[in-house]
C-alpha cells in the first residue's frame, strides 16, 4: 500500500512539472454553415470574452465588446502605470478609426494567422485551453504579469511556461460547439458584416436642434449640458438602443465625425455640432450609466436654462483650462439654482459617474472613501451658497480645482496641494460666516432635500459601497447606520464631478492623478463637515476625530467646525444616529429591512427548514447584525468584497441577493498602507436583494433543502470547512462555472432590462481548489 502511494506521488510530481509541448498545428472540427457575427459569434464573445476584455482595464487593451475592438487587437502598453508624461490616448472609436491607424499606434493583430503557424494568436490561446483544460492555481488578470503575445516566439514561450493559462483565462474551456464555431470563424478570416440602417428615435432631431442653436444663451447651455452628459448612455423612449452625446465637425443628418479632445471642455475648432452617436459595442455594466431623454426633459431644460433671466448677459465661455476646469467660475452666468436643479433632477446618474467612472480600476483612487456611507443633499431653497449673489465668485480661489494643471501636471505642481489647506480653511471660515447670517433656516431638517417627488422619492438618499478597487451607488439607505455620512451642496457637487469625471484623464501622468486623489480628501471631508454642522456644536470635533483615528490622520486632515447653532432638536445622546434617522423620516426613505438593526433586535436560532422568503431574510438579519464573522474575515484578506447568492426553492422560484462585505477603516486619510488602517473586528456584511456592483468576486448557489446547513456553515465556519463550502461556492475551476454565470447574467438582464450590462470577471476570486502548478 505504501509503495503504491509512493509511485502515485512520484508520477503526479513528474506530470505536474512536465514541460508542455508547444502545439505547432491546430486541428478542429470545421463548421460548414455560413457563420453570422451578430447571431453566432457575438453571443459567445460577449459571454466568454467580453467578461474580461472591456474598458480600460482590459488585459493588453484588447477590447472585444465590438468587432472594431477585436480587429484593433492588443498592445503591450498598459494604461494603468506610473508615468512622468501623459500617455497617448487610445480610445476606441475616437483616437483612431481604421486598423492601419491602430497599427501605427502599436496595436497588433490577434485574429490574423501568425507567420509560420497555421492559426492566429487568439486561436492558439483558445486551443490551449481545450488541450490543458484544468484550471489550476491563482488567476488575477489585473495583477498577473501578462505577456501580451505579439508573435510566434512569444506565443511559444508563454504557452510552454504557462500551459494552463489558455483562454478563457482562469475559467473552464468553451463548449465544443462554441470552440469549433470560433475557430472556424477565425480560420475563414473575419469579414465585417453589413450593418442594417436602423431608424433613429424622433427625439434625436429635436434635441440636436435645441443643442445647436446659434444664440449665445443656447450655446452656453449646450456646452454645460454636454460636459455633464459626455459619459452617459442616453436612452430615448421606445428605443432599445443607447446613444452618446458627442461633438462632431459634421451637421445633423450627416455621418458623425467625432472631435477627439482629451477632455470634454478642451477647445474644438469651430464650427462643430452636438450629435447623438449610437453605441454599437456590447453594453458592459461597469460603464453603463443611463440617462433618459424625452420631451419632458427638453421642457425642463427650457425652463431651467432658456426661459429664465441670467445673472449677466450671456457670453461664450473660455476654453482656457484655468477657467474651463472649474464650472463654478466658467458658468457663473447661468443661475446657480438652475445648475443645481439640473444635477438633482438625475442625481443618481451624476453620483454614479464619479463613483463608477471614468476609470475601471482604482484601488488607490477609491481608498479615499469608506466602504459604506450614505449621502443626502442640501435643498436648493436652503443652499445659502447659491443664494448669496457674490459668495461663490468671492471664493473662486478657495474653490479652485487642481485639474486646471491638465493631464501633464508638473511634479512641482503637486506640492501646490498643500496650499489647498489654506484655501480650505478660508473657505470653511467664509462659509460658516455666511451660514451664521442665515442661521434661522440654514441648519434645520427642512434644509435637507426631499428628492424628486415625480421619481417615487427614492433618490433623496443614496448609498455608496466601495468594493476594494471598484464601487457602486444605489438609491435609498441600504445597510445599517453607517460610520459616516455626507451632505452635499451645490459647490461640492460640481467640484466632485469636474475633478473626478470631466477633468480626470485616465491617460494622464502620475502627478495629475496624485493631485486629483489628494483633492478628493478635501471633498470627502467637506461632505462630512456639512453633515457634522447639523450636530450640536460642542460634539462636532469629537465625532470627526472618531472617524480619523491616529495622530497622522489628524495631522493630514483639515477640518474647521463652526460655532453655528443647529436647529435640530435632539432627544438622545446618540446624535449621529438620531440625525440620520431624522433624515430617513424627513425624506420618507425606508429603513433597510434586512440590514438595519434596531436596538431591540434579538437573534433568532437557525431553523431546520426554510420554506419562505421571510424566514430566509430573518436569518440574513442575524448575519448582518454580527461582527467579525470568521469566514468573511478570511476571504476579505484576498480583497473578496462582493458575491451573488442564488437560492433555489423547491417550488422552482429563485431568490437573488448580493453579499457585500464592508471593511472598517480607522481612517481614510492616507493613499498607501491601507491594510495598516483596517480593523477587521468591526467589519460587517450587508445582504441586498438583487444585484449590487459590476465585479462579482464569487457566485454562490444554495438549494432550499441546504439552507440550514449553509447558515450554520457561515456562522460557525472553521478553517477546515473549505470542502463543505465547495458545495455552494462556485470557484473558477468549477465544471459548471459558465452555466452558473449565464444564469446570473440572464437574471440580471431580466431584473434590470435598461440598466443591466455584462458583468466583469477580472476580479473573480482568484483561488481554486486545484493545486498551484506552472
N, C-alpha and C positions, 0 to 999 in steps of 0.2 A: 504493500500500500504506500509506504514512504517513498519507495523507488519510483512508483508511478507518478506520485505528486511531484517528485524531483524532475522527472522527464517532462511533465506538463509545464513546470515552471521555466525550465531551460528553453523549451520550444517557444513558449509565449514571449520570453525575453528576446530570443533571436528574431522572431517575427515582428515584434514591436519596434525593434531597432534596425530592421532591414531597410536599406535604401530603395525607394521606389524607382522603377524603371520609367523613364520618360516615354510616353506613348507617342511615337512619331506619326502614326497614321490612324486617324479616327474612322470608325465604322459605325453606322446607324441604319435603322430601317427607314428608307426614304418614303415620305408621304407623296402619293401620286396626285392627289386633288390639287386644285388651284387654291393657294393659301391667301386669305384676306387678312390684311394687317388689322383692320378695325375689329373684325369678328373673331379671328382665330388667334393672332399673335398678341395683340394688345392686352387682352384679358390675362394672359399668362404673365406678360411683363409687369402689368400692374400689381398682380397678386403675389408675385415671387421675386421681382427685381426692384420695382419702384419702392417697395417697403424699406429698402436701404439706400437706393440710388435716387435721391431727390434733394433739392435745396442746396445750400452752400456746404453742408456737412456731408454731402455725398462723397464716398470714397473716390479719390482720384478725379474729383469734379465730374464724374460720369453721371449725368442726369438722364435717366431712362423713362421719365414721365412723358416724354414726347419722342416721336421719331427723329425730330431735329436734334434732340439731345443725344440720342444713341449714335446718330451719324456724326455728330461733332466729335464724339469719342472721349478720351481721357487725357489727363496731363499729370505730370509729376509735381506741378506747382501747387502746394497746399494754400488754401485761403487762410486757415487759422494758424498763424505763426507770428512770432515776434519779428518786426522789421523796422528799419530806420526810415525807409522810403515807402510811400504808399504803393500798393501793387497795381498793376494794370487790371482794369475791370474786365470780367469775363461773364457778364450777364447774358444768359441765353435769350435770343430774340432781340437783344438790344445792342450789344457791343460788337457783334459780327452776325452775318446773315447767310453765309454760304460755307460749305465745307472747306473750300480753299482758304477763306479768310480765317477760319479756326486753325487750319494747319499752320498758317503764318504766326499764330499766337501760341504755338507749341502744343496743340492738341493732336493726338494721333488716333488712328482708326482702331476699333476693336471688332468691327464686323467684316473687315476685308481679310482675305486669305493671307497668312503670313508667308513671306518669301521662303521657299524651300520646305514648306509644310503644306498639307492639303486642307487646312481649315483656318478659321480666324481665331484670335485670342479669346473672344467670347465663347466660341465653340469648344476650344480646348478646356476652358475653365468649367464649362457645363459638363463636358465629358469626364473630367477628372472626378467630379462628384459622383457620376454614375459608376466609375470603377472603384473609387475609395469612398463609399457611401456613408461610412460611420462618422458620427460627429463626436470628436474626442478633444478633451482639453478645454481651454477657455477661449472665448471669442469676443472681442470688443473692437468692432471696426474703427471707432473713433480714437482708440488708444493703441491698437496694434500697429506695428511697423509694416505698412503696405508697400509693395514694390512698385505698383502702377506699371504693370508689364507693358513694354513697348515693342520687343522683338523676340526672335526665336531664342537667343541666348538667355535673356531674362526669364522667358517663359520656362525654359528647361531647368534653370537653376531654382526658380521659385517652386515648381512642382516636385522637383527632387527633394528639396528641403522641407516642403510643407505639403505632403501628398493629401492630407485631409482638409486642405483649405481650398477646395474647388467651390463652385457656385451652385446654389445659393450658399453664401459664406456663413458657416457655422449653423446651418439648418439642414434638415433632411433633403434628399435629392428630389427632383421633379418626378411626377408620374411618367411612366414610359411613353405614353402617347404625347404628353407635353414636351418631353425631351425630343422625341422624333420630329415633332412639328417645328420646334425652334431650330433644330439642326438643319432641317430641310429648307426652312425659310432663309437661314444664313447661307447655306450652300448654294441656293439659287441666286443669291445676290439680291440685296434689298432694293425694291423699287418703290418709289414714292407713290402712294395711292392717289387716285383722282379725288379731289375734295369737292363735295357737293356744296353748292352755294345755298346757304340757309337764309331764311327770311329774318331780317333784323327786327327786334322789338320796335314798335312805333314810337316808344318814348325816347329812343336814341336821337331821332331827328329833333324832337322838342328840346331836349337838354343840350344838344350841341348848338342849337340856335341860341339858347339862353347864355351859354358859356362863351360864345364867340361874338357877342355884340360889341360894337366898336366904341361905345361911350366909355369914359374912364371909370365910372362907377361900376359898370358891369365887368370891365377888365380887372379891376382890383378885386372884386368879389370872386370872379372866376379863378384868379390866381390863388386866393386864400382857400377856396374850396378844393382846388386841385392839390395843393400842398398837404391837405389833410386827408385826401382820398387816394393818393397815388398807390398805396398798398392794398386798397380794398378790392375784394372780389364782388363786383356790383351785380346785383340781381334785379332784373326788371320783371314786372308782372307777366304771367302767362308765358314765361320763357324758362326753359331748363338750362340754358347756357349762362355763363358768368362772363363779365367784361371787366377790363381795366381802363381807367381814365388815364390817357397819355397825352403828351404834347407831340404834335406832328407838323411837318412842314407842308402837308397837303390838306386841302379843303375837305369839308364834309362831302360824302358821296363819291370820294375818290380813294384809291388804295392808301393805306396809312404808312407814313414814313416816320417812325419813332425818333424823337430827338434824344440822343444818348448823352445826357449830362450826368455827372456823378451824383448830384443831389437835386431834389425837386425844385429848390429855389436858386439853382445855378442859372445863369443867363442863357437864353436861347435866341438865336438870330431871328429877328423879325422879318416877315410876318410868320406866325405859327398859329396853330389851331388846336383846340381841345377836342379830342376824339375818343370814342369808346371802341376799344380793340377786344375782340372775342378771345377768351382764354382757350387755347387748344390743347394745352398739356393736361394730363390727368390731375384731378384735384387731390392734393395731399393735405391732410388736416392741419399740419403744423403751420402752413402758410395760408390757410383758407379762412379769411376774415371777411365775413359777408356784410355788405352794406346795401340796403334796399332803396331803390329809387322808383318813385311813381309820381303821378301828377300832384298828389297831396304834398309830397316832399318839395316839388317845384314851387308850389304856392307858398310853402313855408320859407323857402329861400327868398322869394319875392318879398315877403313880409319882413324877414329879418334883415335883409341887406339893401333892397332896392326901394321899397315903399316906406322908407324911413329917412329922416333927416340925419346926415352925418355930422360929426363933430366939426369938421373943417371941409372946405371944398376938396373934392376927390382929386388926388394926384397919383401918378404912376409910382409904384414902389421900386426903389433901387435894388439892383442885384448885387451890390457890394456886400460881401459876406459879413462885414461888420454891422450891417443893418439887417440884411435878409435872414440871418441866422436866428434872429430874435423877433418873434411875431408881436411881442408886446410893444415894440417900437415901430416895426415895419408896418403894422396895420393899425396904428393908433387912431387913424382917421375913421375907421369903422367903429361904430358904437360898441363898447366892450360888452354891454348886455347882449347884443346880437351875437357876438362871437361866443360868449359863454353859453347862451341858449342853443346855438348850433352844435356845440360839443355835447351838451347834456342831452340833446334830442336822441343821440346814439351813443350814450356814454359807455355802454358795454363794448362797443366796437373800438372806441378810442383807447380805453384802458387796455384792451386786448392787443392793440398794436404795439405798445411798448412792453407788455408782459410776454407776448409770444413772438414778436418780430422787431426789427427785420433780420436778426440773426437766428440761426437754427441750433447754435451750440454756444454755451456761455456760462460755465460754472463760475469763472472769475467775475463776470458781469452780474450774475444772479446772487452771489453771496453777499450782495448789498442789501438783500431783503430777508425777512424772516420766512420760515416755511409756511406760515399760516397767519393771515391777518384779514381784517375787514376794512372796507373803505366806504365812507359816506361823503357827501358833498355839501358845500355851502349853497343855500338857496340864493339865486341871483338877486332877489329883492333885498337880501340881508348881507350880501358880499360888499362890504364898505369900500374895498379897494377899487371896485369898478364904478362906484357912485361918486366918489370924490374926483372931481374933474382933472386934477393935476397929480394925483398920488403916484400912479404908475410912471408917468412921464418924469416926475421929480426923482424917482428911484431907478431910473434907467440903468445907471452904473451898478447899483446894488442888485439888479435883476439881470445882469448880463449873463450870457451863456457861452461856455468855453468852445462850443462848436464853431465859433467865428474864426478860429485859427485854421480850420479846414482839415482835410484828410492828411496833409503833410505837416502836422504840427511839429515845430522845432522842439528839440529836447529841453532847451532852456525855458520854453514857454510853459512846460508842465509845472515848473516851480511857481508860476503865477497863481496856481491853485491856492497857495497859502494866502494870497491877497483876498481870496473869497471869504476867508474867516472874517476879515474886517468888514467886507461888504455885507456879509450875512448878519453880523451883529448890528450894523447900521440899519439894515432893512427891518430886522425884528424890532428894533427900537422905534423906528418911524411907524411901523405898522401897529405896534402896541399903543403908541400915542394916538394914532388915528382911531383905533377901536375905543380908546378911553373917551374920546369926544362923542362917540355914538353908542356908548355902553348900554343905554336903556334897551336897545333892541338887538345888539350885535351878538350877544352870547347867551341867548335863551334857546329853548328847544325848537322854537319856530324858525330859527335861522338854519336848521338842517333841512336840506332839500327833500321833498317827499316823493320824488320820482315822477316819471311821465304817467299821468293818470290814464292816458289812452293805451298804454302798454301794460295794462293789468298791474301797474305799480310794482313790478318785480325788479326794477333796476335802481331803486333808491339806495340800496346797499349792495355791494359786490364783495365776493370772497376771492382772495388770491392765494393760490397754493404754489409753493416752489417745490419742484421735483428734481432736486440736485442741480442739474445743468439745463433744465427747462422749467417752464412754469405755465400756469393756466389761470384764467379768471372766469368767475361764474356769478350769475345773478343770484341775489339773495344772500342770507347769512348762514353759510354752511359751517358745520363744526360746532364745538363748544365755544365758550368765551375765549377769544384769542389773547395771546400775550400783549399784542399791540393793536392799535387801530389808527388809520389815517382819516383826517377830514381834509378834503381838497377844495381849494378855492380857485378862482379863475387864473391868477398869476401862476400858481403852482401847476395847474393842469396844462397850460400852454408850454411851460418850460419843460415839463416831463415829456411832452410829445416831441418838441423840437430837439431836445438834447438826445433823446433815446431813439427817435424814429426819423424825422425829417432831416436832421443834421448828423445822424450817425452813419459812418461809412465803414462797412464791414471789410472793405479793401484798404482802409486807411492804415497809417503806420501805428506803431505801438504807443507813442506819446499821445496821439489822438484818442485812442481807446482808454488810455490811462486817465486822461483829463475827464472824459465823459463818465468813467466809472467813479472817480472821486467826486465829481459834481453831484452824482446821484446820491452820495452820502448826505449832502446838504438837503436835497429834495426830500429824501426819506424823513429826515429829522424835521423838516418843515411840516410835512403831513402829520407827523406825530405831535409836533408842537401845537398845531391847530386843534388837535383833539384835546391835548392837556389844558388848553385855555378854558375849557368848559368845566374843569375840575376846580375845587376850592384852591385859591391861590397859594395857600400855605403848604399844600402837599404836592404841587406840580413837580418841583425839582426832585423830591424824594421818589416819586413814581418814575420819572425819567431815569434816575440812577439805577432803578431796579432793572431797567431794560438794557443798561450798559454797564455790566459788572466789570470791575478791573480798572486800575488806575490808568492803564494805557488807553482804554476805550474812552474814558472821560477826558483824557488829555487830547484825544483826536477829534472829539465831537464838540460842536458849537451849539449850545442851547441857551436861549435867553428868555426865560419866562417873564411874563408881565406881572404887574400887581393889579391888573384889572379884575373887577369883581365878576364872577359868573352869576347868571340868573337861573341856574338850575337848583331846584330845591331838593336836597339830599336827606334821606331818612335813615341811611345806614353809614357805616364807616368804610364799606367796600365801594369807594367812589367810582373806580374804573368800571367795575362790573355793573353797578347801578346805572351809570350813564349809558353804557352800551345797551342795557335793557330798555332804557327810556327811548333810545334811538329806534330800537326794534318796534316798540309800541307806536312811536310817533310816525314812523314811515310805513306802518302796517306790514312789517316784514315778519314772516313766520319763523319761529324757532325751528331748528333742525330736529326733526322727530327722532332720529336715530342718535345723533352725536351730541346734542345739547343735554347736559346732565344737570338736573335740578339738585338742590341741596338735600332734598329728602329722598333721593334715588336710593333704592335698595336692590342689590344684586340678586337676581333670581337664579336658581340652580339650572344646570344644563338638563334639558329634557331627554327622555328616552326616544321620543319621536317628534318630528316637526312636520306638521301637515298644513300649516297656514303661513302666509307671509308675516302676519302679526307676531307669531311665535318666533319666527326666524329673526325678525328685527329686534325683538326683546333681547335675544342672546347677543345680537350685534351691539346693543347698547351696553351690555356687560363688558364687552371687549373694549369699546371706546372709552369707558369710564376708568379703565385700568391704565397704569403707567408701567413702563419698563417690562413689557412682555418679552420674555427671553427669545422667542422665535424671531420677532421683528428686530430685536436688538442685534441678533446675529446677522440677519440679512442686510440691514441698513449699513453695516460696515462695508458692504460691497456696493454702496450707492444704489440700493434697492429701495425705491420710494413709491412705486405705483404698480398695482396689479389689478387685473379684471377678473371678477368671480362670476361664474355661471352656475346657477343652482337648477338642476333638472328635477322637476317634480314628477311624481308618478302619474299624474293626470295629463302629462305632456306639456304643461306650462313651464316656462323658463323665467327666472328672475336674474337680472344682471346688476352687479354692484361694482363700484371702484373702491379699492382699499388704498387709502392714501396714508403714508407714514410721514408724520411731521417731526423733524428733528428740532430739538431745543437748542438754541444758541444763547450763551450767556451775553453775547453782544454780536452785532454785525458791523463793527467799526473798522475791520481790517480786510484787506484784499487777499491776504495769504494766510497760511496756517489755520485753515478753518477747523480742522479736527481738534485743535487745542482749545477751541471755544465751544465745543459741543458738550452737552450734559445729557447723556442717554437716559438717566434716571427720570428725566422729565419728558422724554419722547412720548407722543401719543399717536393714535391712529384715528382716522375718520373713515367711515364706510358710507359711501354716497350711492344712492340708487342711480343707475345709468352709467354714463361714461365721463370720466374726468381726464383731461390731458390728451397728448398726442403720441407719447412714447411709452407704451406699456412695458414694464420690466418683467411681467410674468402673467400667464394665463392660468387660472385655477378652475377646475371643473369638479363639482360635488353633486352627487345624486341625493335625492331626498332621504333615502334609507341610510346614508352615510353621514348625515348632518351631525348627529350626536357625537360620533367618533371624531369628526372633523373639529368640532368646537372644543372637545376635550384635548385634542392634539395641539390646537392653537394656544390654549391657556396653560397646559401642563407640559409644554414642549421640553424635551431633553436632547442633548447633542447627538444621541444615537438614534433619534427618531426620523432621520432623513429618509430611510427606506419607506417608512409609513407615509411620509409626505409625498413620495413619488406617485402614490395612488391618485393624488389631487393636483399636485404642482406639475404643470406641463413644461418641463425643461426643454431646451432647444434640441436635445437629442431624442426626444420622444417620437416614436414612429408615426404617431397621429398628429404631429405638430401642425402641419398645413391644414388638415381638416378642422382642427380646433381654431386656428387663426381665421380661416374662412368663415366659420360660424360667427365669431365675434365681429369681424368686419361687416358681414351682411346684416347682423343685428344692429350695429351702429348706423348703417345706412338706412335701415328700416325705422329706427327711432328718431333719427335726425336727417331727414331726406335733403334738407337745404344746407345744413351746417356741417354735415359729416364729410370726411375725406379719408384717404388711405392712411392708416396708422404707420408710424415709423418704428422699425425693429432694430435700429442701430444700437439701442440701449437695452435690448432684452438681456435678461440675467445671463451673465457670461459663462457661468459654470455649467457643467454637465455631470451626469453620474458616471460617465466613462472616464478612465484614467487619462492623464496627460500623455501625449506621445509627441511625435515630431513637431 
